[in-house]
Amino acid sequence: MVVKVPARSDRACSPPLGFVTVYEFSLRAGLRFPPSPELSDILMICGVSLAQLSYRAISIIMGLIVLFRDRGAVLSPDCLARMGRLIGDTQGRISFRSKWLDIRTRDPSKSWISDFFYVKNDWNLLKK
């Protein structure tokens, strides 16, 4: 895994070619590298990048992946679709809602944590 520390002039929304932005809080939420195939599939199906997920969203998704694996199952986008519904809006925000679960992407119009770094995108994750 190749990690690049950003310069002061670098922005989270503009990772270098071949890299994705990762926030420090994502690691505290349970993200590990390489990302699990379940997480990669969910990101691809939802059309969002790793950097768009909030701390809460990553911790919930990672927890569900571990729970499913512990039970001998795989958390797939189809499983998520059976649990609730994906909702998109015109600003590029996506949320997943059910009676007991609410996962949202971060609001792109707000300023967010500047504790980020870049990771070589060897997993073909979206780079939005």
Backbone atoms as SQL, in Angstrom:
CREATE TABLE atoms (id INTEGER PRIMARY KEY, chain TEXT, resi INTEGER, resn TEXT, atom TEXT, x REAL, y REAL, z REAL);
INSERT INTO atoms VALUES
  (1, 'A', 1, 'MET', 'N', 0.847, -1.171, 0.000),
  (2, 'A', 1, 'MET', 'CA', 0.000, 0.000, 0.000),
  (3, 'A', 1, 'MET', 'C', 0.895, 1.238, 0.000),
  (4, 'A', 2, 'VAL', 'N', 0.566, 2.177, -0.855),
  (5, 'A', 2, 'VAL', 'CA', 1.304, 3.429, -0.945),
  (6, 'A', 2, 'VAL', 'C', 0.438, 4.544, -0.372),
  (7, 'A', 3, 'VAL', 'N', 0.989, 5.282, 0.592),
  (8, 'A', 3, 'VAL', 'CA', 0.296, 6.396, 1.229),
  (9, 'A', 3, 'VAL', 'C', 1.066, 7.671, 0.917),
  (10, 'A', 4, 'LYS', 'N', 0.333, 8.730, 0.619),
  (11, 'A', 4, 'LYS', 'CA', 0.962, 10.019, 0.326),
  (12, 'A', 4, 'LYS', 'C', 0.386, 11.067, 1.267),
  (13, 'A', 5, 'VAL', 'N', 1.266, 11.785, 1.944),
  (14, 'A', 5, 'VAL', 'CA', 0.852, 12.876, 2.822),
  (15, 'A', 5, 'VAL', 'C', 0.642, 14.111, 1.950),
  (16, 'A', 6, 'PRO', 'N', -0.503, 14.771, 2.078),
  (17, 'A', 6, 'PRO', 'CA', -0.765, 15.935, 1.233),
  (18, 'A', 6, 'PRO', 'C', 0.059, 17.154, 1.658),
  (19, 'A', 7, 'ALA', 'N', 0.365, 17.987, 0.673),
  (20, 'A', 7, 'ALA', 'CA', 0.996, 19.274, 0.949),
  (21, 'A', 7, 'ALA', 'C', -0.086, 20.244, 1.417),
  (22, 'A', 8, 'ARG', 'N', 0.314, 21.367, 1.981),
  (23, 'A', 8, 'ARG', 'CA', -0.666, 22.363, 2.460),
  (24, 'A', 8, 'ARG', 'C', -1.606, 22.814, 1.344),
  (25, 'A', 9, 'SER', 'N', -1.108, 22.865, 0.133),
  (26, 'A', 9, 'SER', 'CA', -1.921, 23.337, -0.995),
  (27, 'A', 9, 'SER', 'C', -2.855, 22.260, -1.549),
  (28, 'A', 10, 'ASP', 'N', -2.669, 21.002, -1.174),
  (29, 'A', 10, 'ASP', 'CA', -3.513, 19.911, -1.675),
  (30, 'A', 10, 'ASP', 'C', -4.907, 19.987, -1.060),
  (31, 'A', 11, 'ARG', 'N', -5.867, 19.516, -1.812),
  (32, 'A', 11, 'ARG', 'CA', -7.258, 19.496, -1.357),
  (33, 'A', 11, 'ARG', 'C', -7.780, 18.065, -1.393),
  (34, 'A', 12, 'ALA', 'N', -8.634, 17.735, -0.445),
  (35, 'A', 12, 'ALA', 'CA', -9.203, 16.393, -0.359),
  (36, 'A', 12, 'ALA', 'C', -9.984, 16.039, -1.622),
  (37, 'A', 13, 'CYS', 'N', -10.612, 17.017, -2.233),
  (38, 'A', 13, 'CYS', 'CA', -11.442, 16.750, -3.414),
  (39, 'A', 13, 'CYS', 'C', -10.629, 16.552, -4.686),
  (40, 'A', 14, 'SER', 'N', -9.305, 16.736, -4.612),
  (41, 'A', 14, 'SER', 'CA', -8.456, 16.589, -5.794),
  (42, 'A', 14, 'SER', 'C', -7.257, 15.693, -5.503),
  (43, 'A', 15, 'PRO', 'N', -7.503, 14.387, -5.348),
  (44, 'A', 15, 'PRO', 'CA', -6.369, 13.494, -5.079),
  (45, 'A', 15, 'PRO', 'C', -5.456, 13.389, -6.307),
  (46, 'A', 16, 'PRO', 'N', -4.179, 13.089, -6.082),
  (47, 'A', 16, 'PRO', 'CA', -3.277, 12.889, -7.226),
  (48, 'A', 16, 'PRO', 'C', -3.771, 11.734, -8.101),
  (49, 'A', 17, 'LEU', 'N', -3.363, 11.743, -9.334),
  (50, 'A', 17, 'LEU', 'CA', -3.746, 10.699, -10.281),
  (51, 'A', 17, 'LEU', 'C', -3.389, 9.322, -9.721),
  (52, 'A', 18, 'GLY', 'N', -4.353, 8.421, -9.704),
  (53, 'A', 18, 'GLY', 'CA', -4.130, 7.064, -9.225),
  (54, 'A', 18, 'GLY', 'C', -4.299, 6.883, -7.721),
  (55, 'A', 19, 'PHE', 'N', -4.718, 7.945, -7.014),
  (56, 'A', 19, 'PHE', 'CA', -4.907, 7.880, -5.564),
  (57, 'A', 19, 'PHE', 'C', -6.351, 8.200, -5.202),
  (58, 'A', 20, 'VAL', 'N', -6.772, 7.803, -4.016),
  (59, 'A', 20, 'VAL', 'CA', -8.068, 8.187, -3.456),
  (60, 'A', 20, 'VAL', 'C', -7.813, 8.892, -2.131),
  (61, 'A', 21, 'THR', 'N', -8.742, 9.760, -1.770),
  (62, 'A', 21, 'THR', 'CA', -8.654, 10.473, -0.506),
  (63, 'A', 21, 'THR', 'C', -9.226, 9.610, 0.603),
  (64, 'A', 22, 'VAL', 'N', -8.527, 9.571, 1.714),
  (65, 'A', 22, 'VAL', 'CA', -8.995, 8.842, 2.898),
  (66, 'A', 22, 'VAL', 'C', -8.881, 9.789, 4.079),
  (67, 'A', 23, 'TYR', 'N', -9.939, 9.866, 4.849),
  (68, 'A', 23, 'TYR', 'CA', -9.918, 10.694, 6.055),
  (69, 'A', 23, 'TYR', 'C', -9.440, 9.858, 7.232),
  (70, 'A', 24, 'GLU', 'N', -8.755, 10.526, 8.138),
  (71, 'A', 24, 'GLU', 'CA', -8.231, 9.860, 9.330),
  (72, 'A', 24, 'GLU', 'C', -9.351, 9.187, 10.121),
  (73, 'A', 25, 'PHE', 'N', -10.521, 9.825, 10.186),
  (74, 'A', 25, 'PHE', 'CA', -11.622, 9.248, 10.956),
  (75, 'A', 25, 'PHE', 'C', -12.104, 7.928, 10.363),
  (76, 'A', 26, 'SER', 'N', -11.857, 7.697, 9.082),
  (77, 'A', 26, 'SER', 'CA', -12.272, 6.435, 8.451),
  (78, 'A', 26, 'SER', 'C', -11.551, 5.247, 9.076),
  (79, 'A', 27, 'LEU', 'N', -10.296, 5.449, 9.441),
  (80, 'A', 27, 'LEU', 'CA', -9.544, 4.372, 10.090),
  (81, 'A', 27, 'LEU', 'C', -10.103, 4.099, 11.485),
  (82, 'A', 28, 'ARG', 'N', -10.470, 5.161, 12.207),
  (83, 'A', 28, 'ARG', 'CA', -11.071, 4.977, 13.531),
  (84, 'A', 28, 'ARG', 'C', -12.436, 4.299, 13.434),
  (85, 'A', 29, 'ALA', 'N', -13.109, 4.459, 12.286),
  (86, 'A', 29, 'ALA', 'CA', -14.428, 3.856, 12.087),
  (87, 'A', 29, 'ALA', 'C', -14.346, 2.397, 11.668),
  (88, 'A', 30, 'GLY', 'N', -13.135, 1.879, 11.451),
  (89, 'A', 30, 'GLY', 'CA', -12.992, 0.459, 11.128),
  (90, 'A', 30, 'GLY', 'C', -12.491, 0.159, 9.734),
  (91, 'A', 31, 'LEU', 'N', -12.237, 1.172, 8.917),
  (92, 'A', 31, 'LEU', 'CA', -11.730, 0.930, 7.570),
  (93, 'A', 31, 'LEU', 'C', -10.321, 0.357, 7.640),
  (94, 'A', 32, 'ARG', 'N', -10.081, -0.668, 6.849),
  (95, 'A', 32, 'ARG', 'CA', -8.761, -1.279, 6.742),
  (96, 'A', 32, 'ARG', 'C', -8.432, -1.452, 5.264),
  (97, 'A', 33, 'PHE', 'N', -7.161, -1.624, 4.973),
  (98, 'A', 33, 'PHE', 'CA', -6.730, -1.805, 3.596),
  (99, 'A', 33, 'PHE', 'C', -6.104, -3.165, 3.423),
  (100, 'A', 34, 'PRO', 'N', -6.377, -3.835, 2.329),
  (101, 'A', 34, 'PRO', 'CA', -7.274, -3.391, 1.266),
  (102, 'A', 34, 'PRO', 'C', -8.716, -3.376, 1.754),
  (103, 'A', 35, 'PRO', 'N', -9.535, -2.499, 1.177),
  (104, 'A', 35, 'PRO', 'CA', -10.939, -2.456, 1.586),
  (105, 'A', 35, 'PRO', 'C', -11.617, -3.788, 1.285),
  (106, 'A', 36, 'SER', 'N', -12.571, -4.134, 2.117),
  (107, 'A', 36, 'SER', 'CA', -13.265, -5.408, 1.920),
  (108, 'A', 36, 'SER', 'C', -14.017, -5.395, 0.588),
  (109, 'A', 37, 'PRO', 'N', -14.151, -6.551, -0.037),
  (110, 'A', 37, 'PRO', 'CA', -14.905, -6.619, -1.302),
  (111, 'A', 37, 'PRO', 'C', -16.346, -6.130, -1.123),
  (112, 'A', 38, 'GLU', 'N', -16.926, -6.387, 0.043),
  (113, 'A', 38, 'GLU', 'CA', -18.298, -5.939, 0.298),
  (114, 'A', 38, 'GLU', 'C', -18.378, -4.419, 0.251),
  (115, 'A', 39, 'LEU', 'N', -17.418, -3.745, 0.905),
  (116, 'A', 39, 'LEU', 'CA', -17.414, -2.279, 0.905),
  (117, 'A', 39, 'LEU', 'C', -17.205, -1.750, -0.507),
  (118, 'A', 40, 'SER', 'N', -16.275, -2.327, -1.238),
  (119, 'A', 40, 'SER', 'CA', -16.023, -1.892, -2.617),
  (120, 'A', 40, 'SER', 'C', -17.270, -2.044, -3.472),
  (121, 'A', 41, 'ASP', 'N', -17.977, -3.165, -3.343),
  (122, 'A', 41, 'ASP', 'CA', -19.210, -3.386, -4.114),
  (123, 'A', 41, 'ASP', 'C', -20.278, -2.357, -3.764),
  (124, 'A', 42, 'ILE', 'N', -20.440, -2.081, -2.472),
  (125, 'A', 42, 'ILE', 'CA', -21.450, -1.114, -2.034),
  (126, 'A', 42, 'ILE', 'C', -21.132, 0.272, -2.576),
  (127, 'A', 43, 'LEU', 'N', -19.870, 0.681, -2.511),
  (128, 'A', 43, 'LEU', 'CA', -19.471, 1.987, -3.041),
  (129, 'A', 43, 'LEU', 'C', -19.731, 2.077, -4.542),
  (130, 'A', 44, 'MET', 'N', -19.394, 1.012, -5.270),
  (131, 'A', 44, 'MET', 'CA', -19.587, 1.017, -6.724),
  (132, 'A', 44, 'MET', 'C', -21.068, 1.075, -7.091),
  (133, 'A', 45, 'ILE', 'N', -21.881, 0.259, -6.441),
  (134, 'A', 45, 'ILE', 'CA', -23.314, 0.233, -6.740),
  (135, 'A', 45, 'ILE', 'C', -23.966, 1.576, -6.407),
  (136, 'A', 46, 'CYS', 'N', -23.548, 2.184, -5.298),
  (137, 'A', 46, 'CYS', 'CA', -24.122, 3.465, -4.879),
  (138, 'A', 46, 'CYS', 'C', -23.546, 4.634, -5.662),
  (139, 'A', 47, 'GLY', 'N', -22.414, 4.413, -6.332),
  (140, 'A', 47, 'GLY', 'CA', -21.802, 5.475, -7.116),
  (141, 'A', 47, 'GLY', 'C', -21.152, 6.561, -6.275),
  (142, 'A', 48, 'VAL', 'N', -20.622, 6.183, -5.115),
  (143, 'A', 48, 'VAL', 'CA', -19.958, 7.155, -4.247),
  (144, 'A', 48, 'VAL', 'C', -18.523, 6.724, -3.977),
  (145, 'A', 49, 'SER', 'N', -17.706, 7.695, -3.600),
  (146, 'A', 49, 'SER', 'CA', -16.321, 7.401, -3.262),
  (147, 'A', 49, 'SER', 'C', -16.205, 7.185, -1.764),
  (148, 'A', 50, 'LEU', 'N', -15.131, 6.602, -1.359),
  (149, 'A', 50, 'LEU', 'CA', -14.849, 6.363, 0.046),
  (150, 'A', 50, 'LEU', 'C', -14.857, 7.655, 0.841),
  (151, 'A', 51, 'ALA', 'N', -14.316, 8.721, 0.267),
  (152, 'A', 51, 'ALA', 'CA', -14.217, 10.005, 0.956),
  (153, 'A', 51, 'ALA', 'C', -15.574, 10.666, 1.186),
  (154, 'A', 52, 'GLN', 'N', -16.610, 10.218, 0.496),
  (155, 'A', 52, 'GLN', 'CA', -17.928, 10.811, 0.673),
  (156, 'A', 52, 'GLN', 'C', -18.670, 10.269, 1.893),
  (157, 'A', 53, 'LEU', 'N', -18.226, 9.149, 2.436),
  (158, 'A', 53, 'LEU', 'CA', -18.930, 8.561, 3.567),
  (159, 'A', 53, 'LEU', 'C', -18.535, 9.235, 4.875),
  (160, 'A', 54, 'SER', 'N', -19.513, 9.426, 5.729),
  (161, 'A', 54, 'SER', 'CA', -19.264, 10.003, 7.042),
  (162, 'A', 54, 'SER', 'C', -18.694, 8.938, 7.982),
  (163, 'A', 55, 'TYR', 'N', -18.213, 9.384, 9.118),
  (164, 'A', 55, 'TYR', 'CA', -17.706, 8.454, 10.139),
  (165, 'A', 55, 'TYR', 'C', -18.793, 7.446, 10.507),
  (166, 'A', 56, 'ARG', 'N', -19.977, 7.949, 10.743),
  (167, 'A', 56, 'ARG', 'CA', -21.100, 7.081, 11.135),
  (168, 'A', 56, 'ARG', 'C', -21.405, 6.042, 10.054),
  (169, 'A', 57, 'ALA', 'N', -21.423, 6.480, 8.805),
  (170, 'A', 57, 'ALA', 'CA', -21.728, 5.565, 7.704),
  (171, 'A', 57, 'ALA', 'C', -20.688, 4.463, 7.602),
  (172, 'A', 58, 'ILE', 'N', -19.409, 4.827, 7.679),
  (173, 'A', 58, 'ILE', 'CA', -18.354, 3.817, 7.579),
  (174, 'A', 58, 'ILE', 'C', -18.425, 2.849, 8.750),
  (175, 'A', 59, 'SER', 'N', -18.630, 3.373, 9.961),
  (176, 'A', 59, 'SER', 'CA', -18.665, 2.476, 11.124),
  (177, 'A', 59, 'SER', 'C', -19.859, 1.528, 11.052),
  (178, 'A', 60, 'ILE', 'N', -20.990, 1.990, 10.561),
  (179, 'A', 60, 'ILE', 'CA', -22.168, 1.121, 10.431),
  (180, 'A', 60, 'ILE', 'C', -21.927, 0.055, 9.361),
  (181, 'A', 61, 'ILE', 'N', -21.428, 0.476, 8.201),
  (182, 'A', 61, 'ILE', 'CA', -21.183, -0.482, 7.117),
  (183, 'A', 61, 'ILE', 'C', -20.152, -1.525, 7.543),
  (184, 'A', 62, 'MET', 'N', -19.053, -1.079, 8.152),
  (185, 'A', 62, 'MET', 'CA', -18.024, -2.028, 8.585),
  (186, 'A', 62, 'MET', 'C', -18.586, -2.978, 9.648),
  (187, 'A', 63, 'GLY', 'N', -19.396, -2.464, 10.548),
  (188, 'A', 63, 'GLY', 'CA', -20.024, -3.316, 11.554),
  (189, 'A', 63, 'GLY', 'C', -20.942, -4.357, 10.934),
  (190, 'A', 64, 'LEU', 'N', -21.716, -3.937, 9.931),
  (191, 'A', 64, 'LEU', 'CA', -22.598, -4.886, 9.248),
  (192, 'A', 64, 'LEU', 'C', -21.803, -5.954, 8.497),
  (193, 'A', 65, 'ILE', 'N', -20.709, -5.543, 7.873),
  (194, 'A', 65, 'ILE', 'CA', -19.870, -6.515, 7.160),
  (195, 'A', 65, 'ILE', 'C', -19.350, -7.567, 8.127),
  (196, 'A', 66, 'VAL', 'N', -18.850, -7.116, 9.283),
  (197, 'A', 66, 'VAL', 'CA', -18.338, -8.055, 10.291),
  (198, 'A', 66, 'VAL', 'C', -19.456, -8.939, 10.820),
  (199, 'A', 67, 'LEU', 'N', -20.625, -8.366, 11.096),
  (200, 'A', 67, 'LEU', 'CA', -21.764, -9.151, 11.591),
  (201, 'A', 67, 'LEU', 'C', -22.161, -10.231, 10.584),
  (202, 'A', 68, 'PHE', 'N', -22.274, -9.846, 9.317),
  (203, 'A', 68, 'PHE', 'CA', -22.648, -10.813, 8.285),
  (204, 'A', 68, 'PHE', 'C', -21.599, -11.919, 8.169),
  (205, 'A', 69, 'ARG', 'N', -20.313, -11.533, 8.160),
  (206, 'A', 69, 'ARG', 'CA', -19.250, -12.538, 8.068),
  (207, 'A', 69, 'ARG', 'C', -19.282, -13.489, 9.255),
  (208, 'A', 70, 'ASP', 'N', -19.538, -12.939, 10.445),
  (209, 'A', 70, 'ASP', 'CA', -19.611, -13.764, 11.646),
  (210, 'A', 70, 'ASP', 'C', -20.732, -14.795, 11.547),
  (211, 'A', 71, 'ARG', 'N', -21.763, -14.460, 10.799),
  (212, 'A', 71, 'ARG', 'CA', -22.903, -15.358, 10.623),
  (213, 'A', 71, 'ARG', 'C', -22.777, -16.212, 9.369),
  (214, 'A', 72, 'GLY', 'N', -21.632, -16.127, 8.690),
  (215, 'A', 72, 'GLY', 'CA', -21.402, -16.937, 7.497),
  (216, 'A', 72, 'GLY', 'C', -22.088, -16.411, 6.253),
  (217, 'A', 73, 'ALA', 'N', -22.405, -15.111, 6.227),
  (218, 'A', 73, 'ALA', 'CA', -23.088, -14.503, 5.075),
  (219, 'A', 73, 'ALA', 'C', -22.239, -13.355, 4.534),
  (220, 'A', 74, 'VAL', 'N', -22.653, -12.820, 3.405),
  (221, 'A', 74, 'VAL', 'CA', -21.962, -11.699, 2.778),
  (222, 'A', 74, 'VAL', 'C', -22.927, -10.531, 2.685),
  (223, 'A', 75, 'LEU', 'N', -22.498, -9.360, 3.160),
  (224, 'A', 75, 'LEU', 'CA', -23.305, -8.149, 3.015),
  (225, 'A', 75, 'LEU', 'C', -23.127, -7.644, 1.592),
  (226, 'A', 76, 'SER', 'N', -24.130, -7.822, 0.785),
  (227, 'A', 76, 'SER', 'CA', -24.074, -7.395, -0.610),
  (228, 'A', 76, 'SER', 'C', -25.001, -6.199, -0.803),
  (229, 'A', 77, 'PRO', 'N', -24.861, -5.495, -1.916),
  (230, 'A', 77, 'PRO', 'CA', -25.820, -4.423, -2.214),
  (231, 'A', 77, 'PRO', 'C', -27.261, -4.940, -2.259),
  (232, 'A', 78, 'ASP', 'N', -27.452, -6.188, -2.699),
  (233, 'A', 78, 'ASP', 'CA', -28.797, -6.772, -2.715),
  (234, 'A', 78, 'ASP', 'C', -29.345, -6.915, -1.296),
  (235, 'A', 79, 'CYS', 'N', -28.482, -7.341, -0.364),
  (236, 'A', 79, 'CYS', 'CA', -28.913, -7.447, 1.044),
  (237, 'A', 79, 'CYS', 'C', -29.334, -6.082, 1.568),
  (238, 'A', 80, 'LEU', 'N', -28.538, -5.052, 1.254),
  (239, 'A', 80, 'LEU', 'CA', -28.893, -3.702, 1.692),
  (240, 'A', 80, 'LEU', 'C', -30.220, -3.264, 1.085),
  (241, 'A', 81, 'ALA', 'N', -30.434, -3.593, -0.188),
  (242, 'A', 81, 'ALA', 'CA', -31.681, -3.209, -0.857),
  (243, 'A', 81, 'ALA', 'C', -32.890, -3.866, -0.195),
  (244, 'A', 82, 'ARG', 'N', -32.711, -5.083, 0.317),
  (245, 'A', 82, 'ARG', 'CA', -33.819, -5.750, 1.002),
  (246, 'A', 82, 'ARG', 'C', -34.074, -5.161, 2.393),
  (247, 'A', 83, 'MET', 'N', -33.057, -4.498, 2.961),
  (248, 'A', 83, 'MET', 'CA', -33.199, -3.912, 4.294),
  (249, 'A', 83, 'MET', 'C', -33.785, -2.504, 4.257),
  (250, 'A', 84, 'GLY', 'N', -33.664, -1.816, 3.148),
  (251, 'A', 84, 'GLY', 'CA', -34.128, -0.432, 3.080),
  (252, 'A', 84, 'GLY', 'C', -34.062, 0.078, 1.660),
  (253, 'A', 85, 'ARG', 'N', -33.926, 1.407, 1.517),
  (254, 'A', 85, 'ARG', 'CA', -33.868, 1.964, 0.170),
  (255, 'A', 85, 'ARG', 'C', -32.804, 3.041, 0.066),
  (256, 'A', 86, 'LEU', 'N', -32.185, 3.096, -1.113),
  (257, 'A', 86, 'LEU', 'CA', -31.204, 4.121, -1.412),
  (258, 'A', 86, 'LEU', 'C', -31.928, 5.342, -1.947),
  (259, 'A', 87, 'ILE', 'N', -31.516, 6.505, -1.466),
  (260, 'A', 87, 'ILE', 'CA', -32.130, 7.756, -1.894),
  (261, 'A', 87, 'ILE', 'C', -31.017, 8.679, -2.374),
  (262, 'A', 88, 'GLY', 'N', -31.139, 9.227, -3.569),
  (263, 'A', 88, 'GLY', 'CA', -30.165, 10.183, -4.086),
  (264, 'A', 88, 'GLY', 'C', -30.810, 11.546, -4.255),
  (265, 'A', 89, 'ASP', 'N', -29.999, 12.606, -4.230),
  (266, 'A', 89, 'ASP', 'CA', -30.538, 13.933, -4.488),
  (267, 'A', 89, 'ASP', 'C', -29.704, 14.629, -5.558),
  (268, 'A', 90, 'THR', 'N', -30.097, 15.840, -5.909),
  (269, 'A', 90, 'THR', 'CA', -29.449, 16.557, -7.007),
  (270, 'A', 90, 'THR', 'C', -28.063, 17.083, -6.644),
  (271, 'A', 91, 'GLN', 'N', -27.701, 17.117, -5.361),
  (272, 'A', 91, 'GLN', 'CA', -26.380, 17.593, -4.950),
  (273, 'A', 91, 'GLN', 'C', -25.362, 16.466, -4.815),
  (274, 'A', 92, 'GLY', 'N', -25.697, 15.266, -5.233),
  (275, 'A', 92, 'GLY', 'CA', -24.755, 14.158, -5.172),
  (276, 'A', 92, 'GLY', 'C', -24.719, 13.446, -3.832),
  (277, 'A', 93, 'ARG', 'N', -25.651, 13.769, -2.945),
  (278, 'A', 93, 'ARG', 'CA', -25.703, 13.077, -1.662),
  (279, 'A', 93, 'ARG', 'C', -26.548, 11.825, -1.816),
  (280, 'A', 94, 'ILE', 'N', -26.132, 10.782, -1.138),
  (281, 'A', 94, 'ILE', 'CA', -26.858, 9.521, -1.165),
  (282, 'A', 94, 'ILE', 'C', -27.079, 9.080, 0.260),
  (283, 'A', 95, 'SER', 'N', -28.258, 8.565, 0.525),
  (284, 'A', 95, 'SER', 'CA', -28.501, 8.008, 1.855),
  (285, 'A', 95, 'SER', 'C', -29.197, 6.670, 1.697),
  (286, 'A', 96, 'PHE', 'N', -29.013, 5.848, 2.700),
  (287, 'A', 96, 'PHE', 'CA', -29.685, 4.555, 2.776),
  (288, 'A', 96, 'PHE', 'C', -30.534, 4.609, 4.024),
  (289, 'A', 97, 'ARG', 'N', -31.820, 4.351, 3.882),
  (290, 'A', 97, 'ARG', 'CA', -32.703, 4.452, 5.035),
  (291, 'A', 97, 'ARG', 'C', -33.584, 3.219, 5.167),
  (292, 'A', 98, 'SER', 'N', -33.722, 2.805, 6.396),
  (293, 'A', 98, 'SER', 'CA', -34.663, 1.754, 6.755),
  (294, 'A', 98, 'SER', 'C', -35.249, 2.152, 8.108),
  (295, 'A', 99, 'LYS', 'N', -36.076, 1.289, 8.682),
  (296, 'A', 99, 'LYS', 'CA', -36.668, 1.595, 9.985),
  (297, 'A', 99, 'LYS', 'C', -35.613, 1.709, 11.077),
  (298, 'A', 100, 'TRP', 'N', -34.502, 1.003, 10.924),
  (299, 'A', 100, 'TRP', 'CA', -33.499, 0.945, 11.987),
  (300, 'A', 100, 'TRP', 'C', -32.115, 1.431, 11.592),
  (301, 'A', 101, 'LEU', 'N', -31.945, 1.847, 10.333),
  (302, 'A', 101, 'LEU', 'CA', -30.615, 2.210, 9.849),
  (303, 'A', 101, 'LEU', 'C', -30.680, 3.445, 8.966),
  (304, 'A', 102, 'ASP', 'N', -29.748, 4.372, 9.169),
  (305, 'A', 102, 'ASP', 'CA', -29.688, 5.593, 8.374),
  (306, 'A', 102, 'ASP', 'C', -28.218, 5.877, 8.057),
  (307, 'A', 103, 'ILE', 'N', -27.812, 5.626, 6.820),
  (308, 'A', 103, 'ILE', 'CA', -26.440, 5.849, 6.380),
  (309, 'A', 103, 'ILE', 'C', -26.471, 6.958, 5.343),
  (310, 'A', 104, 'ARG', 'N', -25.669, 7.991, 5.541),
  (311, 'A', 104, 'ARG', 'CA', -25.656, 9.114, 4.607),
  (312, 'A', 104, 'ARG', 'C', -24.234, 9.463, 4.179),
  (313, 'A', 105, 'THR', 'N', -24.135, 10.029, 2.972),
  (314, 'A', 105, 'THR', 'CA', -22.855, 10.604, 2.559),
  (315, 'A', 105, 'THR', 'C', -22.773, 11.999, 3.170),
  (316, 'A', 106, 'ARG', 'N', -21.544, 12.499, 3.237),
  (317, 'A', 106, 'ARG', 'CA', -21.343, 13.827, 3.789),
  (318, 'A', 106, 'ARG', 'C', -21.886, 14.875, 2.843),
  (319, 'A', 107, 'ASP', 'N', -22.335, 16.001, 3.372),
  (320, 'A', 107, 'ASP', 'CA', -22.847, 17.099, 2.561),
  (321, 'A', 107, 'ASP', 'C', -21.673, 17.784, 1.872),
  (322, 'A', 108, 'PRO', 'N', -21.599, 17.733, 0.519),
  (323, 'A', 108, 'PRO', 'CA', -20.450, 18.309, -0.178),
  (324, 'A', 108, 'PRO', 'C', -20.370, 19.829, -0.084),
  (325, 'A', 109, 'SER', 'N', -21.447, 20.500, 0.337),
  (326, 'A', 109, 'SER', 'CA', -21.425, 21.958, 0.404),
  (327, 'A', 109, 'SER', 'C', -20.802, 22.478, 1.692),
  (328, 'A', 110, 'LYS', 'N', -20.556, 21.611, 2.654),
  (329, 'A', 110, 'LYS', 'CA', -19.996, 22.039, 3.936),
  (330, 'A', 110, 'LYS', 'C', -18.506, 21.755, 3.981),
  (331, 'A', 111, 'SER', 'N', -17.797, 22.525, 4.780),
  (332, 'A', 111, 'SER', 'CA', -16.369, 22.251, 4.940),
  (333, 'A', 111, 'SER', 'C', -16.212, 21.102, 5.920),
  (334, 'A', 112, 'TRP', 'N', -15.284, 20.208, 5.619),
  (335, 'A', 112, 'TRP', 'CA', -15.112, 19.022, 6.440),
  (336, 'A', 112, 'TRP', 'C', -13.713, 18.929, 6.999),
  (337, 'A', 113, 'ILE', 'N', -13.483, 17.931, 7.740),
  (338, 'A', 113, 'ILE', 'CA', -12.216, 17.694, 8.422),
  (339, 'A', 113, 'ILE', 'C', -11.065, 17.771, 7.429),
  (340, 'A', 114, 'SER', 'N', -9.989, 18.397, 7.845),
  (341, 'A', 114, 'SER', 'CA', -8.832, 18.513, 6.964),
  (342, 'A', 114, 'SER', 'C', -7.798, 17.419, 7.231),
  (343, 'A', 115, 'ASP', 'N', -8.097, 16.491, 8.112),
  (344, 'A', 115, 'ASP', 'CA', -7.179, 15.389, 8.431),
  (345, 'A', 115, 'ASP', 'C', -7.350, 14.267, 7.412),
  (346, 'A', 116, 'PHE', 'N', -6.748, 14.451, 6.256),
  (347, 'A', 116, 'PHE', 'CA', -6.866, 13.455, 5.202),
  (348, 'A', 116, 'PHE', 'C', -5.490, 13.108, 4.657),
  (349, 'A', 117, 'PHE', 'N', -5.455, 12.023, 3.910),
  (350, 'A', 117, 'PHE', 'CA', -4.240, 11.614, 3.221),
  (351, 'A', 117, 'PHE', 'C', -4.672, 10.873, 1.971),
  (352, 'A', 118, 'TYR', 'N', -3.729, 10.550, 1.137),
  (353, 'A', 118, 'TYR', 'CA', -4.028, 9.854, -0.102),
  (354, 'A', 118, 'TYR', 'C', -3.478, 8.432, -0.043),
  (355, 'A', 119, 'VAL', 'N', -4.239, 7.508, -0.623),
  (356, 'A', 119, 'VAL', 'CA', -3.826, 6.109, -0.691),
  (357, 'A', 119, 'VAL', 'C', -3.879, 5.688, -2.158),
  (358, 'A', 120, 'LYS', 'N', -2.834, 4.984, -2.588),
  (359, 'A', 120, 'LYS', 'CA', -2.789, 4.470, -3.966),
  (360, 'A', 120, 'LYS', 'C', -4.024, 3.627, -4.211),
  (361, 'A', 121, 'ASN', 'N', -4.741, 3.929, -5.268),
  (362, 'A', 121, 'ASN', 'CA', -6.005, 3.271, -5.578),
  (363, 'A', 121, 'ASN', 'C', -5.758, 1.990, -6.366),
  (364, 'A', 122, 'ASP', 'N', -5.311, 0.955, -5.670),
  (365, 'A', 122, 'ASP', 'CA', -5.075, -0.340, -6.306),
  (366, 'A', 122, 'ASP', 'C', -6.349, -1.182, -6.391),
  (367, 'A', 123, 'TRP', 'N', -7.481, -0.637, -5.949),
  (368, 'A', 123, 'TRP', 'CA', -8.715, -1.419, -5.833),
  (369, 'A', 123, 'TRP', 'C', -9.809, -0.882, -6.749),
  (370, 'A', 124, 'ASN', 'N', -9.484, 0.083, -7.615),
  (371, 'A', 124, 'ASN', 'CA', -10.440, 0.666, -8.566),
  (372, 'A', 124, 'ASN', 'C', -11.653, 1.271, -7.876),
  (373, 'A', 125, 'LEU', 'N', -11.430, 1.939, -6.750),
  (374, 'A', 125, 'LEU', 'CA', -12.509, 2.652, -6.089),
  (375, 'A', 125, 'LEU', 'C', -12.810, 3.936, -6.853),
  (376, 'A', 126, 'LEU', 'N', -14.043, 4.418, -6.741),
  (377, 'A', 126, 'LEU', 'CA', -14.403, 5.683, -7.379),
  (378, 'A', 126, 'LEU', 'C', -13.590, 6.815, -6.775),
  (379, 'A', 127, 'LYS', 'N', -13.298, 7.821, -7.587),
  (380, 'A', 127, 'LYS', 'CA', -12.434, 8.910, -7.121),
  (381, 'A', 127, 'LYS', 'C', -13.155, 10.242, -7.080),
  (382, 'A', 128, 'LYS', 'N', -14.469, 10.282, -6.917),
  (383, 'A', 128, 'LYS', 'CA', -15.213, 11.548, -6.891),
  (384, 'A', 128, 'LYS', 'C', -14.675, 12.463, -5.832);
